[in-house]
Structures are given as structure tokens and as C-alpha cells.
Amino acid sequence: MSKNQNKTGSYSFFNCIEKNFDKAAQFISIEKGLLEQIKACNSVYRMHFPVKIGKEIKVIEAYRVQHSHHKLPCKGGIRYSMKVNQDEIMTLAALMTYKCAIVDVPFGGAKGGIKIDPQTISSENIEKITRRYTSELIKKNFIGPGIDVPAPDYGTGEREMSWIFDTFLSLRSGDVDALACVTGKPVSQGGVRGRKEATGLGVFYGIRELCHVKEDMYSVGLDVGLVGKKIIIQGLGNVGYHAASFFHESGAIIIALAEREGAIYNEKGLNVSKVFLHLKNNGSILNFPEAKNIKKTEKALELECDILIPAALENVIHKNNANRIKAKIIGEAANGPITPEADEILDKKGVIIVPDIYLNAGGVTVSYFEWLKNLSHVRYGRMEKKFRENVNAEFLKVIKTVCKKPISIEEKKMILRGPREIDLVRSGLEDTMINGFHKICDLKKSLKIGNMRTAAFVLSINKIIDSYERLGIFP
Ligand code: NAD
């Protein structure tokens, strides 16, 4: 039994990450104590507060964990779920630290959680709980543009982020940078265009990059490219829905979608926006025309496919179902969807696993852009859009004089267009995901590391060590 396992032989969620960290540490020669410092959770704030719901007073359990202060502010989402517990939030905070390092965003990792089921609570009460949680964070100095900046996660979105911002502003009036206290806000309240779909788009960019690596594709018996690849996605929330839409648009075939209540399957492919409309109208993905229902939702993970994207919750692929997984590639859109035991089984089967600490980093990357926008108080593209359009107009004149062929209105529009905020955000995200992918692969090759997860951890730990060294903390 490893030192990370408990008496029953299984791992806590935090131990799972420690196990991955320890595997990577074998490739790093630095004093053991320093690695222990990187691994440890710096601050854990567990709170209980009362909220009047109807005629009753309910005691709400909530957390904010700051895993690492090697860079400030700390950054990480807030989730609302009945499964929230200290171990889970500590683990998710640690993942944020490693993730931020991989994609070069200057934050320490954090995470928050409130133990509630948002599906059974009215929006008025969710607002009350969110505002009270924010004021608890303010009281203990656990939120602020330079301290700790939350974002959306499982069960939360723009609505919750704007309540957090409003509460912060009302208690910190006069703080000129208050907008930067939280990211994932609506665009009308200081959000950045492209944040909502950023994590799903990042998942798409990461998997697209992998599908263009000949060696990897041949190793799992697939052709190069995304077109025609059969994909299954679990979780049709913020991350899963957008990832599914981008895959669908790129020519991949979404053969199954799984939600809480069951899954739907069509070998020829599902139209993602039509499924989403069906879900909106009926409150369930089941009974979608031209698809078969699968009652036991977890069975969808075991269907024959090329790429499996778990985008719901952690630990969904474990030692009891790993052997039945038939996917050749698994893209971890969710945090921690594969347990260490399952990881070993899948590794032996030759499945390529694209790890969460890289693949779902699109959200924090664009959150970083939002934070920068808020601190600079200027929209992306505002300074250069007109200038670029004027330069492009000059280019167009030159093209017209040297090119005999007439230029269509569409071509003219394309040439003249200056960069909008959404263009800049998406290009920054694409560049980040492509660079991150190749840095992990180069390290995997040069150190002869067996899989992407360990290589991603090595990359991340090395970057954290660098920043500690720069601070003069480590000898
Ligand atoms: P979300 O709440 O928007 O969506 C989650 C979806 O999963 C919901 O539609 C829910 O009904 C579904 N679901 C729940 N249990 C399920 C089950 N057993 N089987 C199938 N579907 C199930 O959450 P999200 O923001 O999309 O986050 C999903 C995952 O991605 C989480 O692990 C989160 O930590 C991770 N993540 C999210 C972001 C982000 O920007 N939102 C960033 C990085 C990582």
C-alpha cells in the first residue's frame, strides 16, 4: 500500500493529486522539503453561517482554500454542490496552482465551495447565500483584486459572479480596482468577451492539437485530424456544452452525450445545439428525436468511441469501470475525473490521457485576460482597432493596384477588419493552449516520461520552483 492510500486502500481526492505530484517529483532533483512546501495547502478557511430560508434558519457550510501564495493573487472557481467538502476544495485549489503555472498565468491556486444544491434552492436564496459568503470572505481578507480572485465553477456562472462583485463593491466602495475582485462576470459588468466558452474552447484547442500529432494518432490506431472522430461527452454544462459545440462545428461526430438523468446516443452523430434546445425545453436530454436513450448515464462512458470527454465531476472513471472504457483518447475537461487506480489501468491499455491541469486551463487563461482588462480599465482592442483598420485600408489600396482580380465585398470586409475584443481573447487562448501542449510534449520526450500527466506536473513544478527562486525564498 502506498503512503498516499488510506487504511481501506483507496485514495482521498487530495492524495490522488499528491500521488501524481510524487510521480513527477522523481524527475526533479531538488531538496525534498521544498517539494513538500509546493505540495502543501497554505490556507484553509472553513466557515458556517446562518441564512434565513423561508421561515427557517439554515446553517450553510462553505470553504475557501488558498493552496499556494508563490504568486498573488490566488485564483480559482467557486462551486455549489452537495458534494462539497474540505478534501475536494483543497484538491481543486491544488490543481489550480499547477494549472496556472502550466499556462503561464501569474496566480497561486485557490478554490471555493458552498455545500448547497442550487437546483433545489430559489434564485433569491442563492443570491442571499452568495452575498453572505462574499461578506465572510471580505471579513477574513480572503477576496480582493490582489489577494484572491474567484471565478465560476460547477454550479455557478455569471449571475453568481456579479452578486460577488456587487457585494464586494458595496463593502469596499472607492476601490478603483474593485472590478478585478472576481472574474467570469457578465460583459455588461466588466466581464471579458469569450470567458463563458473559454474552458470548452480550450478543451477543443488542446484535443485538436493532439489529433495533429502523427506519432500519437498512429499509436492508438487513429488517423491524423479531428474530422470524423467519434466523441462522447459527459456533462452538458458550461464546459461540456461549449466543448461539444466546437467539436461538432469542426467536423467531429458527437455520438453520445451524458447528463445526470441519463444519456443519449446516435452513432451517426448528434446535433449539439438541437440537443441543447431540447434540454432547455424539456428539462432533460432524454427522448431527443433520432437518438437512443441510455438509462444508466455512466454506461455512456463505456461505449466504443475515439475520444471521451468527461466534463461533469471528479472520480467518474475508477478502478471498477476503467477496464471497460473503450476510448482511445480521454480529454479531462472536468477536474480529476480519473482516479489514480484507473489512471494506471488506462495507461497500461495505451489510452492517451490529456490531463486536467493542462486541458481545462482555458477558463483561468481568459479569467487572467479579464482581470488584466479590469485593472487596466480599458477594453481589449479599443486603442488599436481603428489604427489597424486604417493600415488595412492602405494595404487594400496596394492589393487593388497589383492584383488584377476583383476583390469581393466579403474579402474586403475581412481585410479591413481591425481586432475586436473577442478576436484578441480567442487568439490569446489558442496560442496559450498550443504552447502549453508542445511544452508538455517536448518535456515528455526529452525526459522519456511515459505519459502526459506526469510530464504536465513536471513542467508545472519546475515553473513554480523558478518563481520561488526568483523571490529568493529557495537557496
Ligand atoms: P456546470 O455546473 O456548468 O455543468 C456540469 C454539468 O454536469 C451539469 O449540466 C450537470 O447536470 C452535469 N452532471 C452532474 N452530474 C452528472 C453525472 N453524474 N453524469 C453526467 N452529467 C452530470 O459545471 P462546469 O462549470 O461545466 O464544470 C464542469 C467541470 O469542469 C467541473 O469539474 C469543473 O471543476 C471543471 N472546470 C470548470 C471550469 C469553468 O470555467 N466552468 C474551468 C475548469 C474546470
Residues whose N, C-alpha, C, O or C-beta is under 5 A from the ligand:
A	BS01	NAD	P152 D153 Y154 G155 T156 T199 Q234 G235 L236 G237 N238 V239 G240 A258 E259 R260 T297 A311 A312 L313 A333 A334 N335 N360 G363
